[in-house]
Amino acid sequence: MSQWPTWTALAVTGMLSIAGPAAAAGCQAHSLPHRVSVLELYTSEGCSSCPPADRWLSGLPQHGIDGTMVIPLAFHVDYWNQLGWPDRFSQARFSDRQRQISHRLKSDVIYTPQLVLDGRDLRPIGGMDQLQKTLSAANRQPSAAEIEVWIEPAAQALAIAAQVLVPDTTLRAHSEAWIAVFENGLSSRVARGENAGKQLYHDFVVRELVGPFPLDRDGRAQPQHVLHIAAD
């Protein structure tokens, strides 16, 4: 086992705009038998270097890198907000999360854009080909957790419930569960700051992060959350 904490993301994609019969009936999903990596992008609409990284993340599916291989999550940090453009997707806790990762990596520096793959700093040297090889190697490993998730619609809300099991007793002490709700197809017209005058497009934007949910002695967790759907 590596020195990095294991964490499980229950990612809900596309649910912020769910409608029709599927919404009325709710939905259920089960994790895959192989390991699926988590790729985090720390970004900001106030950072002139970030739009290319945002486009790179959005382009993963076009290169055959889908949800069976990796869960991409774009965390918009808030420390760029003071420079003229308040990023509407930013949250202070996302900046705190990046600082915690920096601390684990024994670094005193945080920056955007930053990519973190399975808890480790990722430098995309070698491009998509190298990333595909790295993810494929991870995907050949068995999953360390069994996850089942249920989503039920309510008035302007979604009720999310899950069951998580980590069978390996050596992993349980370093494992925790999270619910990450993200949204695709977002855009902003930036009026001020380093990206003034640009129309920016985003996918995999984390709108809500809930957790951690600790595991009990049997390696189980039962995360629950009611997601209240805002007007945006």
NUKEFI-364387 format. One record per residue (C-alpha): x, y, z; residue in one letter. Coordinates in steps of 0.2 Angstrom, whole numbers, padded with zeros to 4 digits, always signed. Each point is the difference from the previous one (the first is absolute). Layout:
XYZa...
This chain:
+0000+0000+0000m+0006+0018-0004s+0002+0013+0013q-0014+0010-0008w-0018-0001+0007p-0012-0010-0010t-0017+0009-0003w-0015-0004-0010t-0010+0012-0010a-0018-0003-0003l-0002+0011-0016a-0017+0006-0006v+0001+0006-0018t-0014+0009-0009g-0012-0001+0014m-0002+0019+0002l-0010+0000-0015s-0009-0017+0001i-0018+0000-0006a-0013-0012-0007g-0004-0018+0004p+0018-0003+0006a-0002+0014+0013a-0017-0007+0006a+0007-0017+0002a+0017+0004+0008g+0015-0010-0005c+0013-0012+0008q+0018-0004-0005a+0014-0012+0006h+0018+0002-0001s+0011-0009-0012l+0011-0015+0005p+0016+0009-0005h+0008+0015+0007r-0006+0017-0007v+0012+0014+0003s-0004+0018+0006v+0007+0015-0009l-0002+0017+0008e+0003+0016-0009l+0002+0016+0011y-0005+0014-0011t-0007+0018+0000s-0009+0011-0012e+0012+0014+0006g+0015-0009-0005c+0006+0004-0018s+0010-0017-0001s-0016-0010+0005c-0011+0000-0016p+0012-0012-0009p+0000-0012+0015a-0019+0001+0000d-0001-0004-0018r+0012-0015+0002w-0011-0007+0014l-0016+0002-0011s+0009-0009-0014g+0003-0016+0009l-0015-0009-0007p+0005+0004-0017q+0016-0010+0002h-0009-0015+0007g+0003+0004+0018i-0017-0002+0008d-0008-0004+0017g+0005-0018-0001t+0018+0006+0002m+0000+0016+0010v-0011+0012+0009i+0005+0018-0005p-0004+0013+0013l+0003+0019-0003a+0002+0009+0017f-0001+0019-0002h+0010+0009+0013v-0004+0016+0008d+0017+0009+0003y-0001+0008-0018w-0016+0008+0004n+0008+0015+0008q+0009+0005-0016l-0016+0007-0009g-0011-0015-0005w-0010-0010+0013p-0001-0018-0007d-0018-0005+0003r+0005-0018+0001f+0014+0002+0013s-0001-0005+0018q+0012+0003+0014a+0000-0018+0005r+0006-0005-0017f+0015+0011+0003s+0002-0008+0017d+0000-0017-0008r+0014+0005-0012q+0010+0006+0015r-0002-0016+0008q+0006-0009-0015i+0015+0012-0001s+0004-0004+0018h-0001-0019-0003r+0012+0002-0015l+0012+0010+0012k-0002+0016-0011s-0003+0017+0006d-0007+0006-0017v-0017+0000-0007i-0003+0005-0018y-0013-0001-0014t-0002-0009-0011p+0005-0015+0010q-0004-0018-0004l+0000-0014+0014v-0002-0018-0005l-0005-0012+0014d+0008+0012+0013g+0016+0003-0010r+0005+0016-0010d-0002-0004-0018l+0011+0008-0013r-0008-0004-0017p+0017-0004-0009i-0003-0011-0014g-0018+0006-0003g-0015-0011-0002m+0009-0015-0005d+0010-0001+0016q-0016+0004+0010l-0009-0014-0008q+0015-0012+0005k+0000+0006+0018t-0019-0002+0001l+0000-0017-0008s+0013-0006+0012a-0011+0006+0014a-0016-0008-0008n+0009-0017+0000r-0001+0000+0019q-0015-0007+0009p-0011+0013+0008s+0003+0003+0019a-0018+0005+0004a-0017-0006-0005e-0012+0014-0002i-0019+0001-0003e-0009+0016-0001v-0018+0005-0002w-0007+0017-0005i-0018+0005+0003e-0008+0016-0007p-0010+0012+0012a-0006+0017-0002a+0015+0010-0006q+0011-0012+0008a+0008-0017-0002l+0002-0013+0014a+0017-0009-0002i+0004-0016+0010a+0014-0012-0001a+0007-0016+0007q+0019-0001+0000v+0010-0016+0005l+0019-0001+0001v+0004-0019+0001p+0018+0002+0003d+0003+0002+0019t+0017+0008-0003t-0008+0014-0011l-0014+0005+0012r+0010+0011+0012a+0005+0011-0015h-0016+0000-0009s-0015+0012+0000e-0015+0004-0011a-0005+0016-0009w-0015+0005-0010i+0006+0011-0015a-0014+0009-0010v+0006+0007-0016f-0007+0008-0015e+0004+0001-0019n-0003+0013-0013g+0002+0016+0010l+0006+0016-0007s+0004+0018+0007s+0003+0017-0009r+0015+0007+0010v-0001+0019+0002a+0015+0004+0010r+0017-0008+0006g+0013-0009-0011e-0013-0008-0011n-0010+0016-0003a-0011-0001-0016g+0001-0019-0002k-0014-0013+0000q+0006-0015+0010l-0007-0017-0001y+0001-0013+0014h-0004-0019+0003d+0001-0011+0015f-0002+0016+0012v-0002-0006+0018v-0016+0009+0006r+0000-0009+0017e+0012-0011+0010l-0007-0009+0015v+0011-0010+0012g+0010-0008+0006p-0011-0014+0006f+0011-0012+0010p-0001-0019-0001l-0005-0010+0015d+0010-0015+0007r-0008-0011-0014d+0007+0011-0013g-0018+0007-0004r-0007+0018-0003a-0017+0006-0004q+0001+0017-0007p-0016+0010-0002q-0003+0017-0006h-0015+0011-0006v+0006+0011-0015l-0010+0016-0001h+0000+0005-0018i+0003+0019-0001a-0007+0011-0014a+0017-0001-0009d
